[in-house]
Amino acid sequence: MPWCDECARFFNPTSMGRGGECPTCGRVIGKVEKAPWHFKMLAGAAGLYLLWRAVQGVVWVAHRLG
């Protein structure tokens, strides 16, 4: 979704002007930047860590019951 820094608001692409300008202030606005690669890597590593801890928990419960 496009973001206007001056108005501090998100806009739907259909509510913007033909040239991609903000309907409130008239500035040309662009799309929000994607998340950086290191954020994606951190999120993936955290997911793998939580998966590993879940496996350890299942093994621990199985060992206690068996």
TAGI-V606032 format. One record per residue. RES is the residue in one letter. SS is DSSP state (helix for helix, strand for strand, loop for the rest). NEAR is the number of other C-alpha atoms within 10 Angstrom. Layout:
RES,SS,NEAR
RES,SS,NEAR
This chain:
M,loop,12
P,strand,19
W,strand,18
C,strand,22
D,loop,12
E,loop,12
C,loop,12
A,loop,8
R,strand,12
F,strand,14
F,strand,16
N,loop,9
P,helix,14
T,helix,8
S,helix,11
M,loop,17
G,loop,13
R,loop,9
G,loop,10
G,loop,17
E,strand,18
C,loop,25
P,loop,14
T,loop,11
C,loop,10
G,loop,14
R,loop,16
V,strand,15
I,loop,17
G,strand,14
K,strand,13
V,loop,11
E,loop,9
K,loop,6
A,loop,8
P,loop,8
W,helix,9
H,helix,9
F,helix,10
K,helix,11
M,helix,11
L,helix,11
A,helix,12
G,helix,12
A,helix,12
A,helix,12
G,helix,12
L,helix,12
Y,helix,12
L,helix,12
L,helix,12
W,helix,12
R,helix,12
A,helix,12
V,helix,12
Q,helix,12
G,helix,12
V,helix,12
V,helix,12
W,helix,12
V,helix,11
A,helix,10
H,helix,9
R,helix,8
L,helix,7
G,loop,6
